[in-house]
């Protein structure tokens, strides 16, 4: 069977973005100890990047109008190598946070434009499958960023771990450059003024708003869970090292295997019923995180990872099939709300951690899940396409 180079390039774009986005997560306890700050303060490394993404994602579609989609994706993939390498010279948390913010500015041109590219260049029936491959690549990148940094930090220190991430990113950028063809179906929207008009139209679309709300909730829960589980397991009675914390993110690989099947599940169950079932399973996984045995915790994390990635794949595909025009701005708004949720998850759950510990964090995430389920039940359509 011939390799679909376009699909490979889209999956690699997801890998390149997410290998950077979550790379410090397994290092947070070590960095917290080295720089003498608490969990809430060091989690700013996550908040800075997601906040930058939230600020810039809606405007990347207009930028793609000027530069072209492939050109923007590849330029950003190469450019992000620079702040990743500069982070190795940081002498305090504020410098790390500043360069993490710069990373965040460069990520939307990779994944937001890649998602819009999928919506334009593939037939609608193929969009869920290709969006699933993009999410699979993203999940592998998320795992690699956390696992590689954790292992290398144990062997050579945290600074060397960011060098490794830069090398992985550079390799991904080269693959995308070679494998992704120039866009053929893209119709330029008319620049920033047209993009602003399209965004206003998207914000008046109740169906899109409901999808955006679910996107916000998905990353809120993801970042809250996978950030503070690191602190939970780094402390007694577990005392996980950075490498062990990085290995936990192998749970992401379960999502990589499950997401490509999303395209078959929606016609079988209907989009709304399918997502409600996934949210119910996600809540079960959260309950398992309150257990003591590490095996149960790992199983719970796997369920959470799979359910989160499936929700993200369905929501992403839903955005680009719902928006009949201005797909770049629609995907950009989705990314903005999605990463605003990630920033809120890292920041707000820090207060919950300080007040109520890990148990409080899990209960707070469950509450967000219930709200997300209500939004889906009320506002999502039950379509089987």
C-alpha positions in Angstrom: 0.0 0.0 0.0 1.4 3.4 -1.0 2.2 5.8 1.8 -0.1 8.9 1.9 2.6 11.6 2.1 0.0 14.3 2.7 -1.5 12.5 5.7 2.0 11.7 7.0 2.9 15.4 6.7 -0.3 16.4 8.6 0.4 13.9 11.4 4.0 15.2 11.6 2.9 18.8 11.9 0.8 17.7 14.9 3.9 15.9 16.3 6.1 19.0 15.8 3.7 21.3 17.6 2.9 19.1 20.6 6.5 17.8 21.2 7.1 21.4 22.2 3.8 22.3 23.9 4.0 19.9 26.7 7.7 19.2 27.0 8.3 20.8 30.4 5.4 18.8 32.1 7.5 15.9 33.3 10.2 18.4 34.5 8.0 20.6 36.6 8.8 19.0 40.0 12.5 19.1 39.3 12.4 22.7 38.1 10.2 23.7 41.0 12.9 22.3 43.4 15.9 23.8 41.4 14.4 27.3 41.3 12.8 27.3 44.7 9.2 27.9 43.6 6.0 26.1 44.3 3.8 24.1 42.0 1.5 27.0 41.2 4.4 29.2 40.2 6.3 26.7 38.1 3.0 25.7 36.3 3.4 29.2 34.6 5.6 27.3 32.1 2.4 25.7 30.9 0.2 28.7 31.2 2.5 31.0 29.3 2.5 28.9 26.2 -1.2 28.2 26.1 -2.0 31.8 26.8 0.2 32.9 23.8 -1.6 30.4 21.6 -5.0 31.6 22.8 -4.0 35.2 21.9 -2.7 34.5 18.4 -4.6 31.5 17.1 -7.6 33.4 15.7 -5.3 35.5 13.5 -3.2 32.8 11.9 -5.8 32.2 9.1 -5.3 35.8 7.9 -1.6 35.4 8.1 -1.9 32.2 6.0 -3.8 34.4 3.4 -0.6 36.4 3.0 2.1 33.7 3.2 0.2 30.6 2.0 -0.7 27.6 4.2 2.2 25.3 3.6 4.7 28.1 3.7 3.4 29.3 7.1 3.3 25.8 8.6 6.9 25.0 7.6 8.2 28.5 8.6 6.8 28.2 12.1 8.0 24.7 12.5 11.6 25.8 11.8 11.3 29.0 13.8 10.2 27.3 17.0 13.5 25.5 17.2 15.1 28.9 18.2 13.3 29.6 21.5 13.5 25.9 22.4 17.3 26.1 22.2 17.5 29.5 24.0 15.6 27.9 26.9 18.7 25.8 27.7 20.5 29.0 28.8 17.8 30.3 31.2 18.9 31.2 34.6 15.6 31.7 36.3 11.9 30.9 36.0 11.0 34.2 34.4 13.3 33.6 31.5 11.9 30.1 31.0 8.4 31.6 31.1 9.3 34.3 28.5 10.6 31.8 26.0 7.7 29.5 26.6 5.5 32.4 25.6 7.5 32.9 22.4 7.0 29.2 21.7 3.3 29.6 22.1 3.3 32.5 19.5 4.8 30.1 16.9 2.5 27.1 17.5 -0.8 28.2 16.0 0.6 28.6 12.5 1.5 24.9 12.7 -1.6 23.2 14.0 -4.4 25.7 13.3 -3.4 26.1 9.6 -2.8 22.4 9.3 -6.4 21.7 10.5 -7.8 24.2 8.0 -5.6 22.6 5.3 -7.3 19.3 6.1 -10.8 20.8 5.7 -10.0 22.3 2.3 -7.8 19.6 0.7 -9.8 16.4 1.7 -13.4 15.5 0.9 -15.8 16.0 3.9 -16.2 12.2 4.3 -12.4 11.9 4.8 -12.0 14.8 7.2 -12.7 12.8 10.5 -10.1 10.2 9.5 -7.4 12.8 8.6 -8.2 14.9 11.7 -7.8 11.7 13.7 -4.4 11.1 12.1 -3.5 14.7 13.1 -4.5 14.1 16.7 -2.6 10.8 16.7 0.5 12.6 15.6 -0.1 15.2 18.2 -0.5 12.6 20.9 2.8 10.9 19.9 4.4 14.3 20.0 3.0 15.0 23.4 4.3 11.7 24.7 7.7 12.1 23.1 8.1 15.6 24.5 7.4 14.5 28.0 9.2 11.1 27.9 12.3 12.3 26.1 12.7 15.3 28.4 12.2 13.2 31.5 14.7 10.5 30.5 17.4 13.0 29.3 16.9 15.1 32.4 17.7 12.1 34.6 20.8 11.3 32.5 22.1 14.8 31.5 20.0 17.4 33.2 17.0 19.4 32.2 18.9 21.8 29.8 19.9 18.9 27.6 16.3 17.8 27.4 15.3 20.9 25.6 18.1 20.4 23.1 16.6 17.0 22.3 13.2 18.6 21.8 14.7 21.1 19.4 16.3 18.3 17.4 12.9 16.4 17.2 11.2 19.6 16.0 13.8 20.2 13.3 13.4 16.7 12.0 9.6 17.2 11.9 9.9 20.5 10.1 12.1 18.8 7.4 9.5 16.0 6.9 6.6 18.5 6.5 8.6 20.5 4.0 9.3 17.5 1.8 6.0 15.6 2.2 3.3 18.3 2.3 2.2 19.7 -1.1 1.2 23.3 -1.7 -2.4 23.9 -1.1 -4.7 23.6 -4.1 -8.2 24.3 -2.9 -7.5 27.2 -0.6 -9.4 30.4 -1.4 -7.9 33.5 0.1 -10.3 35.3 2.4 -9.1 38.9 1.9 -6.8 39.5 4.8 -7.3 40.6 8.4 -10.4 42.6 7.7 -12.2 39.6 6.1 -10.9 37.3 8.9 -12.3 39.6 11.5 -15.7 39.6 9.8 -15.6 35.8 9.6 -14.7 35.5 13.3 -17.7 37.7 14.2 -19.9 35.4 12.1 -18.5 32.3 13.8 -19.1 33.8 17.2 -22.8 34.3 16.3 -23.1 30.6 15.3 -24.6 28.8 18.3 -23.4 25.4 17.0 -19.8 26.6 16.7 -20.0 28.2 20.2 -21.0 24.8 21.6 -18.1 23.1 20.0 -15.7 25.8 21.2 -17.1 25.4 24.8 -16.3 21.6 24.6 -12.8 22.4 23.3 -12.2 24.8 26.2 -13.3 22.0 28.6 -11.2 19.3 27.0 -7.8 21.1 27.4 -8.8 22.5 30.8 -9.2 18.9 32.0 -6.2 17.6 30.2 -3.7 20.2 31.5 -5.2 20.1 35.0 -4.9 16.4 35.2 -1.5 15.8 33.6 0.2 18.8 35.3 -0.8 18.1 38.9 -0.6 14.3 38.6 3.2 15.0 38.3 3.3 16.7 41.7 1.1 14.0 43.2 3.4 11.2 42.1 6.6 13.1 42.7 5.7 13.3 46.4 5.2 10.5 49.0 4.6 7.6 48.8 5.6 7.4 45.2 8.6 9.7 44.7 8.7 9.4 40.9 11.8 10.7 39.1 11.5 12.9 36.0 12.1 9.8 33.8 9.3 7.9 35.6 7.0 10.9 35.3 7.8 11.1 31.6 7.1 7.4 31.2 3.6 8.0 32.5 2.8 9.8 29.3 3.0 6.5 27.4 -0.7 6.6 28.3 -1.0 9.1 25.4 -0.2 6.3 23.0 -3.5 4.7 23.7 -5.1 7.8 22.3 -3.0 7.5 19.2 -4.4 4.0 18.6 -8.0 4.9 19.3 -8.4 8.3 17.5 -8.1 6.9 13.9 -11.3 4.9 14.5 -13.3 8.0 15.3 -14.4 8.3 11.6 -16.1 4.9 12.0 -17.7 5.5 15.4 -19.6 8.7 14.4 -21.7 7.0 11.7 -22.3 4.1 14.0 -23.4 5.9 17.2 -24.0 9.5 16.1 -21.8 12.4 17.1 -23.7 13.5 20.2 -24.3 10.1 21.7 -20.7 9.0 21.0 -19.2 12.0 22.8 -21.6 11.6 25.8 -20.4 8.0 26.1 -16.8 9.2 25.9 -17.3 11.8 28.6 -18.9 9.1 30.9 -15.8 6.9 30.4 -13.6 9.9 31.1 -15.3 10.4 34.5 -14.7 6.8 35.3 -11.0 7.3 34.5 -10.9 10.3 36.8 -12.3 8.3 39.7 -9.5 5.8 39.2 -6.9 8.5 39.8 -8.1 8.7 43.4 -6.9 5.1 44.1 -3.6 4.3 45.8 -2.2 1.5 43.6 0.0 2.9 40.9 -1.4 0.4 38.4 -4.9 1.7 38.9 -3.7 5.3 38.5 -1.9 4.4 35.2 -5.1 2.7 33.9 -7.1 5.8 34.9 -4.6 8.1 33.1 -4.9 5.9 30.0 -8.6 6.2 30.0 -8.4 10.0 30.5 -5.9 10.3 27.7 -7.9 8.3 25.2 -11.1 10.0 26.0 -9.6 13.5 25.8 -8.0 12.8 22.5 -11.2 11.3 21.0 -13.1 14.4 22.2 -10.5 16.6 20.6 -10.6 14.7 17.3 -14.4 14.8 17.1 -14.5 18.5 18.0 -11.8 19.5 15.5 -13.5 17.7 12.7 -16.9 19.1 13.7 -15.5 22.7 13.5 -14.1 22.4 10.0 -17.3 20.6 8.7 -19.6 23.1 10.4 -17.8 26.2 9.1 -18.7 26.4 5.4 -16.4 29.3 4.9 -13.6 30.9 6.8 -12.3 27.6 8.0 -8.9 29.1 9.0 -10.6 31.6 11.3 -13.0 29.0 12.6 -10.2 26.7 13.4 -8.3 29.6 14.9 -11.1 30.5 17.2 -11.4 26.9 18.3 -7.7 26.8 19.1 -8.0 30.1 21.0 -10.8 28.8 23.2 -9.1 25.4 23.5 -5.8 26.8 24.8 -7.6 29.4 27.0 -9.0 26.3 28.6 -5.5 24.9 29.0 -4.2 28.1 30.6 -7.2 28.1 33.0 -6.6 24.4 33.8 -3.0 25.1 34.8 -3.7 28.3 36.6 -7.0 27.8 38.4 -6.3 24.2 39.5 -3.1 25.5 41.1 -5.4 27.2 43.7 -7.3 24.0 44.2 -4.1 22.0 44.7 -3.0 24.5 47.4 -6.3 24.3 49.1 -7.4 20.7 48.7 -4.6 18.7 47.2 -4.9 16.0 44.6 -8.4 14.9 45.6 -9.7 18.5 45.2 -8.1 18.7 41.7 -9.8 15.5 40.6 -13.2 16.7 41.9 -12.8 20.0 40.2 -12.0 18.3 36.8 -15.1 16.1 37.3 -17.3 19.1 37.7 -16.0 20.5 34.4 -16.8 17.2 32.8 -20.4 17.4 33.9 -20.8 20.9 32.4 -19.2 19.7 29.2 -21.7 16.7 29.0 -24.6 19.1 29.5 -23.4 21.4 26.6 -23.1 18.4 24.3 -26.5 17.0 25.3 -28.2 20.3 24.7 -26.4 22.0 21.8 -24.7 19.3 19.7 -26.5 17.7 16.8 -26.8 13.9 16.7 -25.6 13.7 13.1 -23.9 10.5 11.9 -21.7 12.2 9.4 
